[in-house]
Amino acid sequence: MNPQPIDRYAETLARETRDSVSASAAITTEKRVDILARDFPDPDGLRRLAGQIKQHTLEHLDDYLAKAVRALRDNGVVVHFAADAEEARKLILGLLSERGVRRVVKSKSMATEEIHLNDHLAAHGIDCVETDLGEFIVQIDGDTPSHIVRPIIHKNRREIARSFEAHGLGDYDDDPETITRRARIHLRSKYMESDAGITGGNFISAESGRVVLVTNEGNARFSMAPNRLHLALIGIEKIVPRDRDLAVFLNLLARSATAQQLTVYTQFINGPRASTQPSGPEEMHVVLLDNGRSRVLATDCREILRCIRCGACQNVCPVYRQASGHAYRAVYGGPVGAVLSPLLAGERFSDLADLPKASTLCGACREVCPVDIPIPDLLLRLRARAKEEGVRTPASIPMAPFATLATSPALWRTAMTASRAMNHLPTAALPVKPLREWLKLRTLPEWRGGEFRKWMKKRKQS
């Protein structure tokens, strides 16, 4: 039984990195529970409502997409469609090149990470600077984000201070305020020197054509304010039917992502600058990205497209906490990535078919999901798909022996009694080698089973 790639990665992960990821994720999860319970009498009811709205939208996406495009164009926005990553990169590069853009500032966007936009622009002589603090640190380090909301969850302030020192942003100082101030000073000139701003988009209202952007640093506003051109790359699943639906999602998004009531900056962008506005882009282009989403919509895992990219499932996941986002070998890590990444891979599904097995199926991811995605169910469906397609993945545990054990009362009773020995038997002494290898990377809880029949027998006698 070979270990999964995610197990091998976790085994080599530095203790400092694991501690950074685990501690940050755990704290946010606890705060999320507190703020939802404090602010809403029925948080789960609100989650179910959000899930129903998103599912309804997905089931009628063609209609809402057409409606959103009409509303965007009525607002003066130029709308483009990109079928895949290559088309999106080509389209964005073309828009920038036609206008002589050489310097771009960019706010945080998972969609641009998905199509590897920064590297593409750099290869064609366009300087693209990340302005979100976490993304900026990832960029100067030549790293990749390891969390949907917190790109540098895998780094601590000492590592960041060393990075700033190495890149000439000041002598070593791991004070968070100093780090933030230095980044602000460095980035301020980048905003003013830029020729265009690129953003993502959290939602698009099909009713009004408003693009909704949420940030905590104000960098999206800075990216747009001094520039004539604003490009927004947005996945087609980010459509919501009405403006009033945004109240549901915005109330859940910040609380689920960072345990805030609302992000510091919540922007409703109607289109390019109006004549009465003192600043802002004169041109606004929205690139609606498919990149496999239509294909996912046709599968039995379409519910994953409800995702609003809050990262709550990553924070609560015991596997993610021990392995970090980079272990998932794709832009999207954690439970959502274990479902979404193999699906978006298309013909390369087999390359990531092991990810759905990187889960304990504990169900915590579904409990925290603000749009009630049944992630454990989807993981099982993808496991079944891998088996049906004959994809061999590491750590495939044969279930036939367990089926024999579970359907034989005598064998089951014997196993329940013998299993107590696991509390005292060292891993090295286990008779089955695959089991020894598996337990090198896992710690089992103390065995407490085997007492039910005794309890029932006594109850009958009494």
C-alpha positions as CSV (number, residue, x, y, z in Angstrom):
1,M,0.0,0.0,0.0
2,N,1.8,3.1,-1.3
3,P,1.2,6.4,0.6
4,Q,-0.7,9.0,-1.3
5,P,1.2,12.0,-2.7
6,I,-0.5,14.2,-0.1
7,D,0.9,11.9,2.7
8,R,4.4,12.0,1.2
9,Y,4.2,15.8,1.1
10,A,2.9,16.1,4.7
11,E,5.7,13.9,5.9
12,T,8.3,16.3,4.6
13,L,6.5,19.5,5.7
14,A,8.5,21.6,8.2
15,R,7.1,21.7,11.7
16,E,7.1,25.5,11.6
17,T,5.0,25.5,8.4
18,R,2.5,22.9,9.8
19,D,2.2,24.9,13.0
20,S,1.5,28.1,11.1
21,V,-1.3,26.5,9.0
22,S,-2.9,24.5,11.8
23,A,-3.0,27.3,14.4
24,S,-4.3,29.9,12.0
25,A,-7.0,27.6,10.6
26,A,-8.1,26.4,14.0
27,I,-8.5,30.0,15.4
28,T,-10.5,31.1,12.4
29,T,-12.8,28.1,12.6
30,E,-13.5,28.8,16.3
31,K,-14.2,32.5,15.7
32,R,-16.5,31.6,12.8
33,V,-18.7,29.4,15.0
34,D,-18.9,32.2,17.6
35,I,-19.8,35.0,15.3
36,L,-22.5,33.0,13.4
37,A,-24.1,31.9,16.6
38,R,-24.0,35.4,18.0
39,D,-25.5,37.1,14.9
40,F,-28.1,34.7,13.6
41,P,-30.7,32.6,15.5
42,D,-30.5,29.9,12.8
43,P,-27.1,30.0,11.0
44,D,-27.8,26.6,9.4
45,G,-31.0,27.8,8.0
46,L,-29.2,30.7,6.4
47,R,-26.6,28.3,4.9
48,R,-29.3,26.2,3.4
49,L,-31.0,29.2,1.9
50,A,-27.7,30.3,0.3
51,G,-27.2,26.8,-1.0
52,Q,-30.7,26.8,-2.5
53,I,-30.2,30.1,-4.2
54,K,-26.9,29.0,-5.8
55,Q,-28.2,25.7,-6.8
56,H,-31.2,27.3,-8.5
57,T,-28.8,29.7,-10.3
58,L,-26.7,26.8,-11.5
59,E,-29.7,24.9,-12.8
60,H,-30.8,28.0,-14.8
61,L,-27.3,29.3,-15.5
62,D,-27.9,29.9,-19.2
63,D,-30.8,32.2,-18.5
64,Y,-29.1,34.1,-15.7
65,L,-25.8,34.4,-17.6
66,A,-27.6,35.9,-20.6
67,K,-29.5,38.3,-18.3
68,A,-26.2,39.3,-16.5
69,V,-24.5,40.0,-19.9
70,R,-27.3,42.3,-21.0
71,A,-27.2,44.2,-17.7
72,L,-23.4,44.5,-17.8
73,R,-23.5,45.9,-21.3
74,D,-26.4,48.3,-20.4
75,N,-24.0,49.6,-17.7
76,G,-21.3,50.3,-20.3
77,V,-19.2,47.2,-19.6
78,V,-17.6,45.3,-22.5
79,V,-18.2,41.6,-21.9
80,H,-16.0,38.8,-23.3
81,F,-16.2,35.0,-23.0
82,A,-13.2,32.7,-22.5
83,A,-13.7,29.0,-23.0
84,D,-10.5,28.0,-21.3
85,A,-7.3,29.3,-19.7
86,E,-5.4,29.8,-22.9
87,E,-8.2,31.9,-24.5
88,A,-8.5,34.0,-21.3
89,R,-4.8,34.7,-21.2
90,K,-4.8,35.6,-24.9
91,L,-7.8,37.8,-24.6
92,I,-6.4,39.7,-21.6
93,L,-3.0,40.1,-23.2
94,G,-4.6,41.4,-26.4
95,L,-6.7,44.0,-24.5
96,L,-3.6,45.3,-22.7
97,S,-1.3,45.2,-25.7
98,E,-3.8,47.1,-27.9
99,R,-3.7,49.9,-25.4
100,G,0.0,50.0,-24.9
101,V,-0.2,48.8,-21.3
102,R,3.2,47.8,-19.8
103,R,2.5,48.1,-16.0
104,V,-0.5,46.4,-14.3
105,V,-1.6,46.3,-10.7
106,K,-3.8,43.4,-9.7
107,S,-6.0,42.7,-6.7
108,K,-6.4,39.2,-5.3
109,S,-8.1,36.7,-7.7
110,M,-8.3,33.0,-7.6
111,A,-9.4,32.9,-11.2
112,T,-6.2,34.6,-12.4
113,E,-4.3,32.1,-10.3
114,E,-6.2,29.4,-12.0
115,I,-5.1,30.5,-15.5
116,H,-1.6,31.5,-14.4
117,L,-2.0,35.0,-15.7
118,N,0.9,36.6,-14.0
119,D,3.5,34.4,-15.6
120,H,1.9,34.8,-19.0
121,L,1.9,38.6,-18.8
122,A,5.5,38.6,-17.6
123,A,6.6,36.4,-20.5
124,H,5.2,39.1,-22.8
125,G,6.9,42.0,-21.2
126,I,4.1,43.3,-19.0
127,D,4.9,44.0,-15.3
128,C,2.0,42.7,-13.2
129,V,2.2,43.5,-9.5
130,E,0.1,41.8,-6.9
131,T,-1.3,44.3,-4.4
132,D,-2.9,42.1,-1.8
133,L,-0.3,41.8,1.0
134,G,-0.4,38.0,1.0
135,E,-0.3,37.7,-2.7
136,F,2.5,40.3,-2.9
137,I,4.6,38.2,-0.5
138,V,3.8,35.0,-2.5
139,Q,4.9,36.9,-5.7
140,I,8.2,38.2,-4.5
141,D,9.1,34.8,-3.1
142,G,8.3,33.0,-6.3
143,D,5.8,31.0,-4.3
144,T,2.1,30.0,-4.9
145,P,-0.9,30.6,-2.6
146,S,-1.7,27.8,-0.2
147,H,-5.2,29.0,0.9
148,I,-8.1,30.5,-1.0
149,V,-8.4,33.5,1.4
150,R,-5.0,33.6,3.1
151,P,-2.3,33.0,0.5
152,I,0.5,32.9,3.0
153,I,-1.2,30.9,5.8
154,H,1.9,28.7,5.5
155,K,4.3,31.5,6.4
156,N,5.0,33.2,9.8
157,R,6.1,36.7,10.4
158,R,9.7,35.7,10.8
159,E,9.8,34.2,7.3
160,I,8.1,37.3,5.9
161,A,10.5,39.6,7.5
162,R,13.5,37.6,6.1
163,S,11.8,37.8,2.7
164,F,11.4,41.6,2.9
165,E,15.0,42.0,3.9
166,A,16.1,39.8,1.0
167,H,14.2,41.9,-1.5
168,G,15.4,45.2,-0.3
169,L,12.2,46.3,1.5
170,G,14.0,47.1,4.8
171,D,16.2,45.5,7.5
172,Y,14.9,42.5,9.3
173,D,11.9,43.4,11.4
174,D,9.1,40.9,12.1
175,D,6.7,43.4,13.6
176,P,3.5,43.0,11.6
177,E,2.8,46.7,11.6
178,T,6.2,47.4,10.2
179,I,5.8,44.7,7.5
180,T,2.5,46.2,6.5
181,R,3.8,49.7,6.4
182,R,6.7,48.8,4.2
183,A,4.5,47.0,1.8
184,R,2.1,50.0,1.7
185,I,5.0,52.4,0.9
186,H,6.4,50.1,-1.8
187,L,3.0,49.5,-3.5
188,R,1.7,53.1,-3.4
189,S,4.1,54.1,-6.2
190,K,3.1,51.0,-8.2
191,Y,-0.6,52.1,-8.2
192,M,0.3,55.6,-9.5
193,E,2.7,54.2,-12.2
194,S,0.3,51.6,-13.5
195,D,-1.5,51.6,-16.8
196,A,-4.3,49.2,-15.9
197,G,-5.9,47.4,-13.0
198,I,-7.0,43.7,-13.0
199,T,-9.4,42.3,-10.4
200,G,-11.5,39.2,-10.0
201,G,-15.1,39.4,-8.8
202,N,-17.0,37.7,-5.9
203,F,-20.4,38.0,-7.4
204,I,-22.3,39.4,-10.4
205,S,-25.9,40.4,-10.0
206,A,-27.9,39.2,-13.1
207,E,-30.6,41.8,-12.2
208,S,-28.4,44.9,-12.2
209,G,-25.1,43.9,-13.7
210,R,-23.2,45.0,-10.6
211,V,-19.9,43.4,-10.0
212,V,-19.3,42.8,-6.3
213,L,-15.7,42.9,-4.9
214,V,-14.8,42.3,-1.3
215,T,-11.4,43.0,0.2
216,N,-9.9,43.9,3.5
217,E,-7.1,46.2,2.3
218,G,-8.7,48.5,-0.2
219,N,-6.2,47.5,-2.9
220,A,-8.9,46.7,-5.4
221,R,-10.1,50.4,-5.2
222,F,-6.5,51.6,-5.5
223,S,-6.0,49.3,-8.5
224,M,-9.0,50.9,-10.3
225,A,-8.9,54.6,-9.2
226,P,-5.8,55.9,-11.1
227,N,-6.3,53.8,-14.2
228,R,-8.1,54.2,-17.5
229,L,-8.6,50.5,-17.9
230,H,-10.2,47.9,-15.5
231,L,-10.3,44.2,-16.4
232,A,-12.2,41.8,-14.3
233,L,-11.8,38.0,-14.7
234,I,-14.8,36.2,-13.2
235,G,-15.9,32.6,-13.3
236,I,-19.4,32.0,-14.9
237,E,-20.6,30.4,-11.7
238,K,-20.3,33.7,-9.8
239,I,-23.7,34.9,-11.1
240,V,-26.5,35.5,-8.5
241,P,-30.1,36.2,-9.7
242,R,-31.0,39.4,-7.8
243,D,-29.4,42.3,-5.8
244,R,-31.3,41.2,-2.7
245,D,-29.6,37.8,-2.9
246,L,-26.3,39.5,-2.2
247,A,-27.4,40.2,1.4
248,V,-27.5,36.5,2.1
249,F,-24.1,35.8,0.6
250,L,-22.3,38.9,2.0
251,N,-23.5,38.0,5.5
252,L,-22.1,34.5,5.2
253,L,-18.9,35.2,3.2
254,A,-17.0,37.3,5.6
255,R,-18.1,35.4,8.7
256,S,-17.1,32.1,7.1
257,A,-13.8,33.3,5.6
258,T,-12.3,35.6,8.3
259,A,-15.0,35.7,11.1
260,Q,-15.8,39.3,10.3
261,Q,-19.4,40.7,10.1
262,L,-18.4,42.3,6.8
263,T,-15.2,42.8,4.9
264,V,-13.7,46.2,5.3
265,Y,-14.3,47.1,1.7
266,T,-17.4,45.9,-0.1
267,Q,-17.7,47.4,-3.6
268,F,-20.6,47.4,-6.0
269,I,-19.2,48.3,-9.4
270,N,-21.8,49.5,-11.9
271,G,-19.4,50.0,-14.8
272,P,-16.8,52.4,-16.0
273,R,-16.5,55.9,-14.5
274,A,-19.5,58.1,-14.9
275,S,-19.0,61.8,-15.9
276,T,-19.9,62.9,-12.4
277,Q,-17.2,60.8,-10.8
278,P,-13.7,62.4,-10.1
279,S,-11.7,59.2,-10.8
280,G,-12.0,55.7,-12.0
281,P,-11.5,53.7,-15.2
282,E,-12.9,55.0,-18.4
283,E,-13.1,51.4,-19.8
284,M,-14.3,48.3,-18.0
285,H,-14.1,44.8,-19.4
286,V,-15.4,41.7,-17.8
287,V,-14.0,38.3,-19.0
288,L,-16.4,35.5,-18.1
289,L,-14.3,32.4,-17.6
290,D,-15.6,28.8,-18.3
291,N,-12.4,26.8,-18.1
292,G,-14.2,23.5,-17.4
293,R,-17.1,24.8,-15.5
294,S,-19.7,23.9,-18.1
295,R,-18.2,20.4,-18.1
296,V,-18.5,20.2,-14.3
297,L,-22.1,21.5,-14.6
298,A,-23.0,18.4,-16.6
299,T,-21.7,16.0,-13.9
300,D,-23.2,14.6,-10.7
301,C,-20.7,16.9,-8.8
302,R,-22.2,20.2,-10.1
303,E,-22.9,21.3,-6.5
304,I,-19.3,22.2,-6.1
305,L,-19.9,25.2,-8.4
306,R,-21.9,26.8,-5.5
307,C,-18.6,27.6,-3.8
308,I,-18.1,31.2,-2.9
309,R,-14.4,30.8,-2.1
310,C,-14.5,31.5,1.6
311,G,-11.9,28.8,2.6
312,A,-14.0,27.7,5.6
313,C,-13.7,24.0,4.5
314,Q,-9.9,24.4,4.4
315,N,-9.8,25.8,7.9
316,V,-11.8,23.0,9.5
317,C,-10.2,20.1,7.5
318,P,-7.9,17.9,9.6
319,V,-6.0,16.8,6.5
320,Y,-5.5,20.4,5.2
321,R,-4.2,21.5,8.6
322,Q,-1.5,18.8,8.6
323,A,-0.6,18.9,4.9
324,S,-1.2,22.6,3.9
325,G,-2.5,23.8,0.5
326,H,0.6,23.0,-1.5
327,A,0.1,19.3,-0.9
328,Y,-2.9,19.3,-3.2
329,R,-0.7,20.1,-6.3
330,A,-3.4,22.5,-7.7
331,V,-4.6,26.1,-7.3
332,Y,-7.5,25.0,-5.1
333,G,-6.5,23.0,-2.0
334,G,-8.4,21.5,0.9
335,P,-11.8,19.8,0.6
336,V,-13.1,22.1,-2.1
337,G,-9.9,21.5,-4.1
338,A,-10.2,17.8,-3.6
339,V,-13.4,18.0,-5.6
340,L,-13.0,20.9,-7.9
341,S,-9.3,20.4,-9.0
342,P,-9.8,16.9,-10.5
343,L,-13.0,18.1,-12.2
344,L,-11.4,21.2,-13.7
345,A,-8.5,19.0,-14.9
346,G,-10.7,17.5,-17.6
347,E,-8.7,14.9,-19.6
348,R,-6.1,15.0,-16.9
349,F,-8.5,13.8,-14.2
350,S,-6.3,10.8,-13.5
351,D,-3.4,13.1,-12.5
352,L,-5.5,14.4,-9.5
353,A,-7.8,11.4,-9.0
354,D,-6.0,10.7,-5.6
355,L,-7.2,14.0,-4.1
356,P,-10.7,12.8,-3.2
357,K,-9.0,10.2,-1.0
358,A,-7.2,12.9,0.9
359,S,-10.2,13.1,3.3
360,T,-11.3,11.5,6.5
361,L,-15.0,11.9,5.4
362,C,-15.7,13.4,8.8
363,G,-18.2,15.8,7.4
364,A,-16.8,18.9,9.0
365,C,-16.4,20.6,5.6
366,R,-20.1,20.4,4.9
367,E,-21.0,21.6,8.4
368,V,-19.1,24.9,7.8
369,C,-19.8,25.4,4.1
370,P,-21.8,28.7,3.8
371,V,-23.6,27.4,0.7
372,D,-24.2,23.9,2.1
373,I,-22.2,21.9,-0.5
374,P,-22.3,18.2,0.3
375,I,-18.5,17.8,-0.1
376,P,-18.2,14.3,1.5
377,D,-20.8,13.0,-1.0
378,L,-19.0,14.5,-3.9
379,L,-15.7,13.0,-2.7
380,L,-17.3,9.6,-2.7
381,R,-18.7,10.1,-6.2
382,L,-15.2,11.0,-7.5
383,R,-13.7,8.0,-5.8
384,A,-16.3,5.9,-7.6
385,R,-15.6,7.6,-10.9
386,A,-11.9,6.8,-10.5
387,K,-12.7,3.2,-9.9
388,E,-15.1,3.0,-12.8
389,E,-12.5,4.5,-15.1
390,G,-9.8,2.2,-13.9
391,V,-7.6,4.9,-12.5
392,R,-5.2,3.4,-10.0
393,T,-4.4,5.7,-7.1
394,P,-2.0,5.2,-4.2
395,A,-3.3,4.0,-0.9
396,S,-6.2,2.1,-2.4
397,I,-7.4,-0.1,0.5
398,P,-9.0,-3.3,-0.6
399,M,-12.5,-3.4,0.9
400,A,-13.3,-7.1,0.1
401,P,-11.7,-8.4,3.4
402,F,-13.7,-5.8,5.4
403,A,-16.9,-6.9,3.6
404,T,-16.2,-10.5,4.7
405,L,-15.5,-9.4,8.3
406,A,-18.6,-7.2,8.5
407,T,-21.0,-9.8,7.2
408,S,-19.8,-12.6,9.5
409,P,-21.1,-12.2,13.1
410,A,-18.6,-14.6,14.5
411,L,-15.6,-13.0,12.8
412,W,-16.9,-9.5,13.8
413,R,-17.2,-10.4,17.5
414,T,-13.7,-11.9,17.4
415,A,-12.3,-8.8,15.7
416,M,-14.0,-6.5,18.3
417,T,-12.4,-8.4,21.1
418,A,-8.9,-8.7,19.5
419,S,-8.9,-5.0,18.5
420,R,-8.3,-4.0,22.2
421,A,-4.7,-5.2,21.6
422,M,-4.2,-2.2,19.3
423,N,-4.0,0.0,22.4
424,H,-0.8,-1.8,23.5
425,L,0.7,-3.2,20.2
426,P,3.5,-1.0,18.8
427,T,3.1,-0.2,15.1
428,A,6.3,-2.1,14.3
429,A,4.8,-5.3,15.6
430,L,1.7,-5.3,13.4
431,P,1.6,-8.5,11.3
432,V,0.4,-6.8,8.1
433,K,3.1,-4.6,6.4
434,P,0.6,-2.3,4.5
435,L,-1.1,-1.5,7.8
436,R,2.3,-0.7,9.5
437,E,3.1,1.7,6.6
438,W,-0.3,3.3,6.8
439,L,0.0,3.9,10.5
440,K,3.4,5.6,10.3
441,L,1.5,8.6,9.0
442,R,-1.6,8.3,11.2
443,T,-2.3,8.1,14.9
444,L,-5.4,6.1,15.8
445,P,-7.5,7.1,18.8
446,E,-7.7,4.7,21.8
447,W,-9.9,1.7,21.0
448,R,-13.1,1.7,23.0
449,G,-15.3,-0.6,21.1
450,G,-16.6,-4.2,21.7
451,E,-18.9,-3.5,24.7
452,F,-22.2,-3.1,23.0
453,R,-23.3,-6.8,23.1
454,K,-22.4,-7.0,26.8
455,W,-24.4,-3.9,27.5
456,M,-27.4,-5.2,25.6
457,K,-27.2,-8.6,27.3
458,K,-27.3,-7.0,30.7
459,R,-30.1,-4.7,29.7
460,K,-32.2,-7.7,28.5
461,Q,-31.6,-9.6,31.8
462,S,-32.7,-6.6,33.9
